Amino acid sequence: MAAVEARSQFREYTAAELQVHTGAGGEGAILLALDGVVYDMASHATGREFYGPGKGYAVFAGRDATYGLATMSLDPAAWPPSGAAAYTASQLDTIASWATKFQSKYEVKGWLAGSGIKDVETLRVKLGGGAAAAQ
């Protein structure tokens, strides 16, 4: 959480912007969205080992991975459009578990357009920082 509070620059990302950040070429950000929050998986020393091209979780890189992570589906072609899925209580718990893990390990870059997060303040509240984190 400290990394979220310390960061003053967050921004909105479109789905098209996420698509170009898959870690291709072995450099740069590896972005994915989970429940509207955009994370840079390359911000942690082991992120490329899991989310980089050809790795086990590479399918989640460069996209809204919420449905895939909630259901552990590795076939993006079978995922509903971003924001269109209805989740079970168990899947919501799974999403929350992934979010807790991601927030403790990876840098938050911003939010996904159309996710319901509208600005930095909304993002901070979603991440548990509340209004005090913005000061």
Secondary structure as UniProt FT lines:
FT   HELIX           2..6
FT   STRAND          11..13
FT   HELIX           15..19
FT   HELIX           24..26
FT   STRAND          30..34
FT   TURN            35..36
FT   STRAND          37..40
FT   HELIX           41..43
FT   TURN            45..46
FT   HELIX           47..51
FT   TURN            53..54
FT   TURN            56..57
FT   HELIX           58..60
FT   TURN            61..62
FT   HELIX           66..71
FT   HELIX           76..78
FT   TURN            82..83
FT   HELIX           89..105
FT   STRAND          107..112
FT   TURN            113..114
FT   HELIX           120..126
FT   TURN            127..128
FT   HELIX           131..134
//
